Amino acid sequence: MFREIDLHDFFVQYLISKGYPENSITINPVLDYLGRKYQPDFVIVDPDSNMPLAIFELKDKRTEDSLSTAIQQLSTYAQAIKIPDIPLFAVFPIGVDNKSLEFEFFTRNLPSENKESDQIIKSDKLPAYQLLKNSRLTEELSKISDEQEHTVDIFKKICWVLAVLVCLALVLDILNIFKIDVQRLGLIGVIIGLIILPYANKLKILGFEFERLTQIKKREG
């Protein structure tokens, strides 16, 4: 039987042999969650954007208990890394000899409308690195696009409300009910600016993130 450090080294070489860039393989990163620290065995990241792509938990022997423990650990890691739908894999060595190793993979099938709880299923093979990367980029772009759309909707509503209020103030000024002098006009402008500034900044940030991820995806394409 291999020592734990040997098993980890073998798995790193296995990932590299399957097309995983060496600088995408993060070993035992420290994750803070609910006041505790967790260390998954391997987190695969996109070196271009530093986005986590998958988590692997490696055990030296597959038993019912070790599989259940690995899946529970992986679920906690997903919460700690704040990506609930990140691909999770429990990994076990098979065909062990003194020169080479193969591995088998088990993953968590997330709950859906047809089932109430997670299901553990065996994965036929290691997922391709490029597939993990493209899937995560697509999901991130979709999330940012949805958030942009939501922010734009709120921004439009605020602008319409402010426009109506300014029109009312103008009407009151025309009717001599409420006079708007230069000082009050300046204060109104400052208030309007402070109201819409957070949304304008958020749209700018989301636009930058969207463009950055789009450029990464174009380079990969």
C-alpha positions as CSV (number, residue, x, y, z in Angstrom):
1,M,0.0,0.0,0.0
2,F,1.2,3.5,-0.9
3,R,1.9,6.1,1.8
4,E,-0.5,9.1,1.7
5,I,2.1,11.4,0.3
6,D,2.9,8.9,-2.4
7,L,-0.8,8.6,-3.3
8,H,-1.1,12.3,-3.6
9,D,2.0,12.6,-5.8
10,F,0.6,9.8,-8.0
11,F,-2.7,11.6,-8.3
12,V,-1.0,14.9,-9.3
13,Q,0.9,13.1,-12.0
14,Y,-2.2,11.4,-13.1
15,L,-4.1,14.7,-13.4
16,I,-1.2,16.2,-15.4
17,S,-1.1,13.1,-17.7
18,K,-4.8,13.7,-18.4
19,G,-4.3,17.3,-19.6
20,Y,-4.6,19.2,-16.3
21,P,-2.1,22.1,-16.2
22,E,0.2,21.8,-13.3
23,N,-0.5,25.4,-12.2
24,S,-4.3,24.6,-12.0
25,I,-3.8,21.9,-9.3
26,T,-4.0,23.4,-5.8
27,I,-3.1,20.9,-3.0
28,N,-4.6,21.2,0.5
29,P,-5.8,24.9,0.2
30,V,-7.1,26.3,3.5
31,L,-10.8,27.2,3.5
32,D,-12.5,29.2,6.3
33,Y,-16.1,28.3,7.0
34,L,-18.2,29.1,10.0
35,G,-15.2,29.7,12.2
36,R,-13.4,26.5,11.2
37,K,-10.6,25.7,8.7
38,Y,-11.0,23.0,6.1
39,Q,-8.4,21.5,3.7
40,P,-9.7,19.7,0.7
41,D,-7.1,17.4,-0.9
42,F,-7.2,19.1,-4.3
43,V,-9.0,22.1,-5.7
44,I,-8.7,22.6,-9.5
45,V,-8.6,26.3,-10.4
46,D,-8.5,28.3,-13.7
47,P,-5.1,30.0,-13.7
48,D,-6.4,32.8,-15.8
49,S,-9.3,33.9,-13.6
50,N,-8.5,32.0,-10.3
51,M,-12.0,30.5,-10.4
52,P,-12.4,27.1,-8.6
53,L,-13.4,24.5,-11.2
54,A,-13.7,21.2,-9.2
55,I,-12.8,19.7,-5.8
56,F,-11.2,16.2,-5.4
57,E,-11.1,14.3,-2.1
58,L,-8.6,11.4,-2.3
59,K,-9.0,8.3,-0.1
60,D,-6.6,5.3,0.0
61,K,-9.3,2.7,0.0
62,R,-12.9,2.6,-1.0
63,T,-15.4,1.3,1.6
64,E,-19.0,2.4,2.2
65,D,-17.8,4.5,5.2
66,S,-14.9,6.1,3.3
67,L,-17.1,7.0,0.4
68,S,-19.8,8.5,2.6
69,T,-17.2,10.4,4.5
70,A,-15.6,11.8,1.3
71,I,-19.0,13.0,0.0
72,Q,-19.8,14.7,3.2
73,Q,-16.4,16.4,3.3
74,L,-16.9,17.5,-0.3
75,S,-20.3,19.0,0.4
76,T,-18.8,21.0,3.2
77,Y,-15.9,22.2,1.0
78,A,-18.5,23.3,-1.6
79,Q,-20.2,25.5,1.0
80,A,-16.9,26.8,2.3
81,I,-15.8,27.8,-1.2
82,K,-19.2,29.4,-1.8
83,I,-19.9,27.5,-5.0
84,P,-22.7,25.0,-4.2
85,D,-22.8,23.6,-7.7
86,I,-19.0,23.1,-8.1
87,P,-18.2,19.6,-9.4
88,L,-17.2,17.3,-6.5
89,F,-15.3,14.0,-6.8
90,A,-14.4,11.3,-4.3
91,V,-11.3,9.5,-5.6
92,F,-10.0,6.0,-4.9
93,P,-7.0,4.2,-6.2
94,I,-7.5,1.0,-8.2
95,G,-5.1,-1.5,-9.8
96,V,-2.3,-0.5,-7.4
97,D,1.2,-1.7,-8.1
98,N,4.6,-0.3,-7.4
99,K,4.9,1.6,-10.6
100,S,1.5,3.0,-11.7
101,L,-2.0,3.8,-10.4
102,E,-5.4,4.2,-11.9
103,F,-8.3,5.9,-10.1
104,E,-12.0,5.6,-9.9
105,F,-14.3,8.6,-9.3
106,F,-17.6,9.1,-7.5
107,T,-19.5,12.3,-7.7
108,R,-22.6,13.8,-6.0
109,N,-25.7,14.2,-8.1
110,L,-27.5,17.3,-6.8
111,P,-31.1,17.2,-5.7
112,S,-33.7,18.0,-8.3
113,E,-37.5,18.1,-8.6
114,N,-37.6,14.3,-9.0
115,K,-35.5,13.5,-6.0
116,E,-35.2,15.0,-2.5
117,S,-31.6,14.3,-1.6
118,D,-28.1,13.9,-3.1
119,Q,-27.2,10.7,-4.9
120,I,-23.7,9.3,-5.1
121,I,-23.0,8.0,-8.6
122,K,-19.8,6.5,-10.1
123,S,-18.3,8.7,-12.8
124,D,-17.1,6.8,-15.9
125,K,-13.9,8.8,-16.1
126,L,-12.0,11.8,-15.0
127,P,-13.7,14.9,-16.5
128,A,-11.6,16.8,-19.0
129,Y,-10.0,20.0,-17.7
130,Q,-11.2,22.1,-20.6
131,L,-14.7,20.9,-20.1
132,L,-14.6,21.9,-16.4
133,K,-13.2,25.3,-17.4
134,N,-15.7,26.0,-20.1
135,S,-18.6,24.9,-18.0
136,R,-17.6,27.2,-15.1
137,L,-17.0,30.2,-17.5
138,T,-20.4,29.6,-19.1
139,E,-22.0,29.5,-15.6
140,E,-20.2,32.6,-14.4
141,L,-21.1,34.6,-17.6
142,S,-24.7,33.5,-17.2
143,K,-24.8,34.7,-13.5
144,I,-23.2,38.0,-14.3
145,S,-25.6,38.5,-17.3
146,D,-28.6,37.8,-15.0
147,E,-27.2,40.1,-12.3
148,Q,-26.6,42.9,-14.9
149,E,-30.1,42.6,-16.2
150,H,-31.5,42.8,-12.6
151,T,-29.4,45.8,-11.8
152,V,-30.4,47.5,-15.0
153,D,-34.1,47.0,-14.2
154,I,-33.6,48.5,-10.7
155,F,-31.6,51.4,-12.2
156,K,-34.3,52.1,-14.7
157,K,-37.0,52.2,-12.0
158,I,-35.0,54.5,-9.8
159,C,-34.3,56.8,-12.8
160,W,-38.1,57.0,-13.6
161,V,-39.0,57.7,-10.0
162,L,-36.4,60.4,-9.8
163,A,-37.5,61.9,-13.1
164,V,-41.1,62.1,-11.8
165,L,-40.0,63.7,-8.5
166,V,-37.9,66.3,-10.4
167,C,-40.9,67.0,-12.7
168,L,-43.2,67.5,-9.7
169,A,-40.6,69.8,-8.1
170,L,-40.5,71.8,-11.4
171,V,-44.3,72.1,-11.5
172,L,-44.4,73.2,-7.9
173,D,-41.8,75.8,-8.7
174,I,-43.8,77.1,-11.8
175,L,-46.9,77.3,-9.6
176,N,-44.9,79.2,-7.0
177,I,-45.8,76.6,-4.4
178,F,-42.2,75.6,-3.8
179,K,-39.4,77.8,-5.1
180,I,-36.2,76.0,-6.3
181,D,-33.2,78.3,-6.0
182,V,-29.6,77.4,-7.1
183,Q,-28.6,76.0,-3.7
184,R,-31.6,73.7,-3.6
185,L,-31.1,72.7,-7.2
186,G,-27.5,71.7,-6.3
187,L,-28.6,69.7,-3.3
188,I,-31.2,67.8,-5.4
189,G,-28.5,67.0,-7.9
190,V,-26.2,65.7,-5.2
191,I,-29.0,63.5,-3.7
192,I,-29.9,62.1,-7.1
193,G,-26.2,61.4,-7.8
194,L,-25.8,59.6,-4.4
195,I,-28.9,57.5,-5.1
196,I,-27.8,56.3,-8.6
197,L,-24.0,56.1,-8.0
198,P,-24.0,52.6,-6.3
199,Y,-26.0,51.1,-9.2
200,A,-23.8,52.8,-11.8
201,N,-20.6,51.5,-10.1
202,K,-22.1,48.0,-9.9
203,L,-23.0,48.0,-13.6
204,K,-19.4,49.1,-14.4
205,I,-17.9,46.3,-12.3
206,L,-20.3,43.7,-13.7
207,G,-19.4,44.9,-17.2
208,F,-15.7,44.6,-16.5
209,E,-16.2,41.0,-15.1
210,F,-18.3,40.0,-18.1
211,E,-15.7,41.4,-20.5
212,R,-12.8,39.8,-18.7
213,L,-14.5,36.3,-18.7
214,T,-15.5,36.8,-22.3
215,Q,-11.9,37.5,-23.3
216,I,-10.8,34.4,-21.4
217,K,-13.4,32.3,-23.2
218,K,-12.4,33.7,-26.6
219,R,-8.7,32.9,-26.0
220,E,-9.7,29.3,-25.1
221,G,-11.9,29.1,-28.2
